[in-house]
Amino acid sequence: MNLGGSLNNSSGGGLGGATIVADIPFSNNMAAAGAMAQNIYNSPGLSLALQPSIGNQGDGVRMGENFEASIGRRSREEEQESRSGSDNIDGVSGDDQDAANNRPRKKRYHRHTPQQIQELEALFKECPHPDEKQRLELSKRLCLETRQVKFWFQNRRTQMKTQLERHENSLLRQENDKLRAENMSIREAMRNPICTNCGGPAIIGDLSLEEEHLRIENARLKDELDRVCALASKFLGRPLSSLATSIAPPLPNSNLELGVGSNGFGGLSTTLPLGPDFGGGVSNSLPVVPPNGVERSMFLELALAAMDELVKMSQTDEPLWIRSLEVGREILNHDEYSRMFTPCIGIKPAGFLTEASRQTGVVIINSLALVETLMDSNRWAEMFPCMIARTSTTDVISSGMGGTRNGAIQLMHAELQLLSPLVPVREVNFLRFCRQHAEGVWAVVDVSIDTLRETSGAPTTYVKCRRLPSGCVVQDMPNGYSKVTWVEHVEYDESQIHHLYRPLLSSGIGFGAQRWVAALRRQCECLAILMSSTVPTGDHTAITASGRRSMLKLAQRMTGNFCAGVCASTVHKWNKLNVGNVDEDVRVMTRKSVDNPGEPPGIVLSAATSVWLPVSPQRLFDFLRDERLRSEWDILSNGGPMQEIAHIAKGQDHGNCVSLLRSSAMNANQSSMLILQETCMDAGGSLVVYAPVDIPAMQVVMSGGDSAYVALLPSGFAIIPDGPGSPGPTTSNGNGDSHMVGGSLLTVAFQILVNSLPTAKLTVESVETVNNLISCTVQKIKAALQCES
């Protein structure tokens, strides 16, 4: 039998108790062990678990058994409460026990440095169970002993499991107290029944139905509690009854702390304007996580770390964010970021670039409505139709607490797009976590999970984009408005991006926070106008309210199909064509349209290209949306002007609208065709999308009929401002200073039905015709704006 021989009385440990690290032959030195046991019993820092053996010191065997059992319990408590195993004390050998009792002993502390802790934490996130080779390599690199590394990882795993157990137990206690209070109130109501009709004492027979309902509800709540207890027991690996009596409740006003040391995970209190605790009595605890092994517990820890980073990045100004007068926006100080945060998804892959941006704006939507929109994948895609090609929720870890989204965690997949064939779609798998920090203050954070899935052994593919903690903090304002602070932080592979768009993306403009906030503000304005009972000035008053909704729904479908054709997202199954006589920067794709009532059947050909023009985005947008100037670039208009016969406003800007156009010089072949056009503009860019439609079909839509059966194929333009480093020329002033001339990146895209038979084969002539159509349209736009050079 062996027992430890080193005693730690310092207050720096988890409970100020003893830590046993050396071995003493108990059977060969009973007297020394008895003397040492007497000292241990007299130590004020020990747990009360050692006290019962004081009266049995004369019995050597029983004393040794009690002492060894007490030491085992104390060691486990020390291991659970230790910060990260950073403080160790050298043991004292058995031969030195007599001398140790007669003179003060010197304790040598081995405190891990912040660099050592950071290295250990980084390896723990990648591999919580390192093998002997990894431990040996790490101990050499950190100048530690192998057993120190081994014990550190054991303590870290035990600590994470212990804190999760405490958190689960706290939640179950709260639920149990709630059920007990409800049960007591029900019993009190049954002892003093009151008639609901007259207010006087009720006869017992009158309450039979109500009593039955209460009993059914009480039984349901008990079953729900039993189910939660069973899930928690299965997840924690022990019966819940023993868990409830063995785990101490958390300290008052303390946050759930899953991190240790200075790794950046611990201390999740934040500094929103309402104070560190956010007040309001809003709980920051997380709901019970369904059992699914270590991976889900890692998702929980990742969500907490990402939320902490998002809130700090949304609030901290200089030196983390530096205002640049050259570009007129904030730029992330990467050196300061590295000092403040530990990478929660690992180090940046080789060859990846980083883009980061932050934007604050006021939008006409309250915090609850915005949170519900962000947590619903379909509503999220509808709110950002030009930025999200496709999205889905792959798993729901938690749906929230108390019927709200507070504490909701879900795994999502999304395809993010920039409207150009020269920029590939960004596919991201990420965790989305929502938390209410105070009354009217919410935060929603996204963070990629590909690194965790690689660690857990799940099948993964090559990742071209990683989403670092990004999202928004929303705070309610008067009159139904909200203040939104958006943070975007992404690492991506630049190799497949055209050189024309690389400066735009690296500067954080292409997929940055400014674009998200601008799109959110524009969509919220549109929803506010649609819900208003008054018709905006300039709208076509002959269209009924139901007709307006049908027409806007048709325009929404048209714009969505246009974006899917430009970016080649997986919304449609496109086949890319490689034709020798097509321009290099023109992407041509084809697909078959079958059994889709919203499209004409046959073979659909899509062609898109992007060019830079030395024209401001506003001027280019005004030119393309003006129906009176349409004949200057539209080859299919037969040289005649267009007339607007219907107009529906979608925002305060006159350019945000849906219009119905008709040719003023219509010939016999065009007598049954109109053009449906949607235009929109914000700080992130602008769109002009149109499609020819039948007059009879539009009459049905304008009268409130179903727009899903109107067949159309969209074409149009996407305009975004060029970023820093654009290919535009420079001009100089009288002082010899030069500056870049601002321009626009214009994307032109067409979708054309080349054959009405889905089984027909595509001909080279059809491809050449569409290619010539794009080239001719671009040349006409350049000539009209006098920018051929």
N, C-alpha and C positions, 0 to 999 in steps of 0.2 A: 504494500500500500504506500502511495506517495502523496504528499500534500505540499502545497506551495509554502514559500518562506519569505516572501518580500511584501512589505506593507507600505501602502501609499496613503498618507494622511493629508495630502494637499487638497485644497478646495477647488483646484482647477479641473478635476474630473467631473464625471456626470453627476455623482451624488456625494462626492467627498469621501468615498469609502476606500477599501483596500483592493489592490490588484495583485494576484498571485502569479508569479512567472517562473520561480526556481523550484527544483525538486529536492526533497529531504527524505532520506530513508526513515520512515516513521517507526518501523518495528525495531530498528537498531538504536533509536535515540528517543525513548518515550519521555524521559525527564525534560529534555530540551523542548519537545513538542508541547508538554504540559505547561511549561513556563511561558512558552510563546502563546498558547491558547489563553492563558490567564491575561496576558497583555492585550490580546485581541478582544476578549470580552470586556475589558475596561476601556476600550477605545470608544470615544464619543461618536465617531463617524460611522459606526457599523449599523447594519440593518437590525431591526428587532427580531429578525428570524433567528439570531444566534443566542438570544437571552435564555431560552428554556434549558440549555445545557449547563447553566452556571452551578446549579445545585448538584450536579453529578460529576464533579471534577475528580472525585476519588476513584471512579471506575474508569480505568484507562481505556478499555475497549469501547465502552459506550461513549466516552468523551471523544475518542477518535472518530467514531461513526458520525456523531452529531456534528463534530467540527468539520469533517469532510463534506457532509451534506450541506452544512451552512456555507462553507466556502464555495461549493458548486453553485448554490443559489445566488450568492453574492457576485460570483464571477459573471453569471448570466446577466444579472442586473447591470453590472458595470459595462458589459459589452453592449447592452441595449441602449444605455444612456450616454455612452461615450460619443464625442463629437464625430470623429472619423478615425480614431486610432492614432491620432497625431502625437500623443504624449505617452512615452514608455519609460519605465524605471528599471535599471539593471537589477537582477536578482542577487540575493545573498546566499552563499553556499551553506550547507548544513554544518560544516566545520567551524563557521564563524558565528554560530548562534550564541554561544556563551559570551563571547566578547561583545556581541551586539547588545546583549541585555545589560551590560555594565557600562557602556559608553554610547554617546549619541552617534547615530549612523548618518552618513552623508548620502543624500539621494541625488543621483545624476539623472537629469531629465534629457530625453531625446525628443525635442519638438520638431516636427516636420516643417520645412520651409514652405512658404506659399507656392514656390515653383514645384516642389515635390508633390504637394497636394493637387496642384493643377494637372500634373502628369498622371497621377493616380486616378483622378476623376475622369480624365479624358479616356484612359484605357478602360475604366469601369463602364462607361457608356457604350463602348464598342464591345466589350467582353466582360460581363460580370463574373465569369468563372475562368480566369486565366490558368493555363496549365503551368507545369513546373518550368518549362523553357521560357515562357513569357515572364514568369515571376523572376527568374534568374536574370534575364536580360534587363528587366526594369530595375531590379535592385542594383545592378552594376551601373546603369545610367544615372540612378538617383543617389548612389553612394549609400545604400541601405542594405541591411541584412535581408536574406531571403525570407526568414521567418517574420520580419517586420512587415514585408510586403504581403505575405500570406495572411497575417493577422489583420492587417488593414482591410483587405478585401472581405474577410469573414465578418468583421465589425460593420462594414458598410452594407453588406447584404442583410445582416441581422437588423441593422437600424432601419433600413427602408421597410422591411417586412413589419417591424414593430410599430412604426409610425402609421402604416396603413391599417394595422390591426386596431390601434387606438382610435383612428378616425372612424373606422367601420363601427366600432363599439359605441362611440359617441352618438352616431346617427341612430343606431338602433335604440339606445337609451331615450333619445328624444322622441322617437316614434312610440316607444312603449309608454312614456309619460303622457303623450298626447292621447293615446287610446285609453289610458287609465282615467284621465280627466273627462273624456267623453263618456265613458262608462258611468262615472260617478254622477255626471249631470243627468244622464238618462235615468238612473235610479232615483235621483231626487225628484225628477219630473213625474215619475211613476208613483211616488209616495203621495204627491199632492196634485192629483189630476184636476185640470181646469177645462171646462166646456169651452170650445172655440166659438160657439154661437152666442151664448149669453154671458160668458166670463165668470160664471159661478162654479161651485164644486160640481164635478162630473161624476156620473154613475160609472162604476167599473165596466159595465157592459158596453158603455159608449166608446171606450178606448180600445176595444179589442182589435180593431183593424189597425189603428195607429201603433199599438203595442207590438203587433205582429211585424209591422214594417221596421220598427226599431230593433226588434230581435234579429230580423234578417240582416239589417245593416251592421249590427254589432258582430254577427257571425262572419259577415264578409270581411270586416276589418281585421278580425282575428286570423282568418285564413290568409289575408294579405301579409300580416306580420309574421306568421309562420313561414310563409313562402320566402320572405326577405331573410329571415333567420337561417333558413336552409341554404339559400344561395350564399350568404356570408360564411356559413360554416364550411361549405364546400370550397369556397375561394380561399379561406384562411387555413384550411387543413386541420381544424380542431373544432370540437363541439363549442357551440356558442355559450353554453352555460358556464364552462370553465373560463372562457374568454371574458365574460362579464365580471367575474370576481377577481381576475388576476391582473387586469390592466387598469391603471389609474387614469382618471379623467384628465384631459388637458388643462393647462393653466388658464385662468380667466383671461379673456381678451387676447389670446395667443392665436396666431395664424398657423395653419398646417404647414409644417416645415419639413420638406423632403430632402433638402440639400444639407450639406455639411461643410465645415470649414469656410473657405472663401471662394467657393466654386461659382457663386452667383445665383444659386438656386434657392438658398435659404433666405428667410426674412422677406416674405412676399408682401409686406406692407408697402403701399404706394403713396404718392403725394399728389393726388388730385386736389383741386381747390377746396374740397370739403374736408380735408384733413387726412392724416394717416389711416384712421380707422373708418373713414367715410361716413360715420354716424348713421342715423336713421334706423338702427337696429336690423340692418340687412346682413344676413349670414353669409360669410365667405367660404363656408364648408362645401365640400363636393358631395354629390349623391353617390350611392352605392354603385360600384363598378361591377358589371356582370362578370362572372368567372370565365376567364379564358387564358389562364396562365400568366407568365411573366410579361408577355407582350402588352397586355392591357394595362398592367401596372406601370410599364414604361411609357405608354401613351398618356397616362395620368400625370406622371412627372414631367413629361415633355410639354403638356398643356400648361401646367403651372409655370414652368420656366419661360415659355413663350409669352404668356400673358404678362408676366413681370417685365420682360424686355420691351414688349409693345408699349405698356403704360409709361415706362421710363423714357423711351424714345419719343413718345408723343408730348412729353412735358419738358424735357431737358432742352435748353437752347445752347448757347455757346458754353464750352468749346465743342460739344458734340455736333451741333449743326451750325454751320457758318454761312451767313448771308453773303452771296456773291453778287457784286454790282455788275459784273460782266454779263452774267446770264440772267440776272434778275430773280433768283430763287435761292433756296437753301441747299447747301451741299453737305453731305455727311463727311465728318472728319474720321477717316478709317482708323487712324492711330488712336484717337480717343475712344472710338468704339471698341477696339481690341482691349483697351485697358479696363473698360467698364463691364464688358460682357464676356462670358465664356461661350464659345460656339456650341449651341444646344443640339445641332445636327452634324457635328464634326467639322473638320477643316475643309476649306474650299478645294474642290478637285483641281488638278493641274489643267491649265489652259482655260479655265472659266474666268469670266469677268463679273464684276459686281456693279449693280445699279441700285441706287437708293434715293428716295425722295419723300418729302413730307408736305402736306397741304391742309389748310384749315379753311372751312367754308360754312355758311349758314344755308340750310335747306328747309323747304316747307314740308316737313314730315316730323312726327314725334318719335321719340326714341324707341318706344315699344313696337310701333309699326315698322320701323327700319330694322330692328333686330329680328322680327318675324320674317321679313323679306330676306335677310341675309342667311337665316337658318333654313329656309325652304329653297331647295335647289332650283325648282321651276320658277319661283318668283324672283330669285336672284338673277337668273338668265333673262327674264323679261325686263328687269330693271336696267340691265346693261346689255342690250341686244347687239351692239356693235363691238363689244369687247369679249363677250363670252360666246363661243361657238357652240359649245355643248357642255353640260355638267350633269352630275348625278351624285346621289348619296349612297355610298357603298356599304356603310355600317353605322349604326347608331349605338354608341357606347353608353350614353346617358341622354335622356330626353329632357332633363331639367328637374327642378324641385318646385313643389307647391303649385303645379299647373303653369309655371312660367318657364322661360328659357334660361333662367339662372342656373349655371352649372352644366348646361347641355354640351355634350362632346359628341362629334360625329366625324366619320371619315368620308372624304369626298374626292371625286375626280373631276377635273375641268380641263377644257381646251380654251386657252386664251388666245386672242387673235389681234393682229394689227392689219388693217385692210390694205394689204398689198401682196401680190404673188411673190415678192422678193423676200418676204419675212415668213419663215415657217411658223406653224401653229405651236404654241407652248402647251405641252401636256404635263400636268402636275397632279400628283397624288398627295393630299395634305389632310391634316387634322384641323378641324374648326372648333374652337372653344369659345363659349359665350359666358360672360359673368356680369352680374349686376354689382357695381361697386358702391352705389348709394341710391337714394331715391331720385330717379330720373337720370342716372349716370350708368351707362352700359359700355362694355368693351367686347369686341369680337376679333379674335386673332386666328390667323392661319399659319401653319408651319408644315413643311414637307416631312413625310414619314418614310421616304425611301431608305434612309440610313438605318432606321430601326428595323425595317423588314429585312435588310441585308444581314443585320446582326442576329435576328431570330431565325434566319434560314429560309424565309419565304421567297418564292420565285420573284425575281425582279428583272427589268429590262434596263438598257442603257438610259441613264437620265441625262437629258439635255438642259434641264432647268430645275433649280432647287429654290423653293420659296422659304426664305428665312422668316422669322416672326414678322408678319405683316397684318394689317387690318385697320380698324378704326375705333376711336373712342367717341361716344355719342353722349351729349349732354342736352337735356331739355331746356328750351327757352320759351318765353311767353308767346302766346298766340299760335301755338301749334308748330313752332319752328324748332330746329335742333342745330346745335353747333357740332360739326363733325371734324375731327382731326384724323386724317388718313395717313398711314405710313406704308410705303412699299419698299421692300428690301429683297432682292432676287440675285441669285448667281446663275449664269447661263453660259452655254457654249456658243461662241460667236462664229464658228467656222462656216456654218451653213447660211449665214445672213449676208445679203448683198452689201457691197461696200457703200452703196448709196444710203443705206439705212443704219449703218453701224454707229455713226456719231449720234444719231437720234436716240438709239436704244441705250448706249453707254452713258448718255447724259441723264437718263431717267425720264425722258419725255414720252417715249413711245408707249411704255406700259406703266408709267409713273402715277404717283398719287394725284397730280393735277388732272389727269385724264379721268380718273375714277370719280373725283369730286365734281368735275364739270358735267360728266354724264349723269351723275346722281341728281344734281341740281336741275338739269334740263328735264329729266323724266318726272321728277316730283312736280315741277311746274305744269307739265302736261297732265298729270293725274289730277292736280288741283283744278285746272280749267275744265276737265271732263266731268268732275263731280259738281261743278258749279251749276246753278240753275239758270244763270244768265248766259246769253249767247254773246261771245266776244264780238267787238266791232270788226266789221269786214267779213264775217262769216256769212255763208249762204243761208238765209233764213228759211228757204223753202225746204231744207232737209230736216226731217224730224230727228228727235233725240235718239231713237233707235237706229235711224239711218246713219247718224253720225258715228255711233258705236260700230255698226257693221262696216262702214267705210274705213274707219281707223283700224279695225281688226284686219281688214284686207291689206291695208298699207303696211301693217306690222308684219304680216306673212311675206309680203313682197320684199321688204327690206331684209328680213332674215334669210330668205333664199338668195338674195344678192350677196350678202356677206359670206354665206356658205360656198358660193361659187367663186368668190375672189380668193379665199384662204384655203380652199380644198379641205375643209374639215370633214369629219366622219358623219356629219348630218346626212350627206348623200354619198353614194359609192361612185367616186370619180375614177376614171382611167386616164392617166396622163399620156399624151401623144408626143412623140419625138419626130417631127417632120423637118426635113432638111431645109426647105425654103421658108421657114417661119423665123422671124426675128429672134435673136438670142434672148432678149428680155421679155418675150411674150410667152406666157404659159397657156397651152391649149389642152383642154380636157374634154372628155365625153362621158355620157352616162345614158342609160335607157330609162324612160319614163313610162311606167306601166301601172295601171290601176290606181292612179293618183288623180282624184277629181279636181285638184287644184292646179294641175298642169296639163297641157295638151299631150296626148300620147305620142311616142316616137323617140327619136334619137336627139338628145340635147347636146349642143356644142357650147362650151364655155371658153372664152379667151379673155385674158387680162394682162395688163402691163402697167408699169409705173415709170414716170418721168419726172425730172425736176424742171420747174419753170421759174424764171425770175420775176414772179408776180406775187403780190401779197395774197394770203389765203382769202381775205375778205373780198378783194376785187375778183378773184377767180370764182368764188362762190356766187357772187351777185351776177356775174356774166352767165354762168351755166344754169341758174335757176330762173332767169328772166325768160318768160315765154315769148316775149317780143323779139328776143335775139336768138331764139332757138334755131332758126334757119341758117345761121352762120356756122353751126357745127353739126347739126343733125342732118345726115344725108337722107334719112327716110321721111323728112318733112316736106320734100318736093319743093323746097325754096320758098314756101309760104309761111307767114307768121302764124302763131298759135294764139288762141283766146282762152282765158280762164273762165270756166262756166260754174265752178264750185270751189269753195275755199273753206277749210276747217283749220283754225288756229290750234297749235299745240304748245304755245309758250308766249312769253311777253315779246320776244323778238319776232318780227314779221317773217323772218326766214324759216321759222319752225312751224311748218304747216303741211297739210295734205291738200293737194289740188287735183282738179279734173280738167284736162285741157282738150280743146277741139281745134282742128285745123281750120283756118278761115277760108282757105282755098281748097276745100275738099273735092276730090273727084269722085266718080261713080264707084271706083273700087274701094275707097276709103270711107264711104258714107256710113258704115256700120261700126267704125272704130273710134275709140277715145283713148286718151293717154292719162293713166293714173300716175301721179308724181308725188313723192314725199321728199321734203327738204328739211334738214336740221343742221344747226350749227351751235358749237360751244367753244370753250377755250381749248379743248383737246383736238378739234378738227370739225369737219363738216361733211355732209352727204347730200347727193342729189341722185335719187333712185326713181326710175320710171318703168312703166310696162304698158303696152297696148292692151286694151280691154274692149269687150263687146258692149255696145250701147244697151241691148236688152238686159244683159247681165248686170250692168251698173244701175239700171233703173230698179231692178229688184233689190240691190244692195242699198240704194239711197232711200228706199221705202222701208228699210228695216229687215230685209230678208237675209238668209244665211249666205255669208260670203265664202264659205268653204268650197263651194262648187264653181267659183269663178276661176277659170283657167288663165294663168299668166306666166310669163317668163321675164324676169327683171333684167335691166341693164342700168348703168349709171356711172357715177364718179364718187371717189373718196378723196378728200383734201385734208392734209395735215401740214402744219408749219414745219419748215426744215429746222433742224437743231444746229448746235454749234459744230463747226467743221463741215458745213454744207459746201457743195461744189460751186456756189455762187461767186460772182466776181466781187472785187473790192473797189471802193472809191476812196479818194483822199480829199481832205479839206485844205484850206489855205495854209495850215500849220504843218502840213506834211504827214498828219496822222491819217491812217487808213482804217476802214471798218467794212464789215461784210454786208453785202446787200441781201436783205431778207427775201426769201422765196417760198415756194410751195412744192410739196411732193404730191403729184396728181396720179391717182390710180384710175384707169379706164377699164371697164369690164362689160362684156356682152354675153348674154345667154340666148341662143337662137335655136329654133327647131329646124334641123336640116333635113329630116325625113320623118313623115308621119307614121312609118312602120317601125316598130321597135326591133324587128328582126332584120331590118335592112343593114347593109354594110356602109360604113362611112367612106366617102370618096375624098381624094386629095383635093379636088376642086372646091369642095365645101370648106375644107380647112383653109385653103388659100383665100377664099372669099371673106371669111371672118378675119383673117390676118390683115387683109387689105382694108377692111372696114375699120379696124382699130387704128392702123397707120394713117388712114385718111382723116379720121376724126381728130387724132392728135395734131396733125398738120393744120387742120382748119382752126383748131383752138389757138395754136401758136400764131397763125396768121391774123386772126381776129384781135388778139391781144398784142400784136406787133412784137413778138419775141421769138422769131424764127431762129435767130442766132443763139 
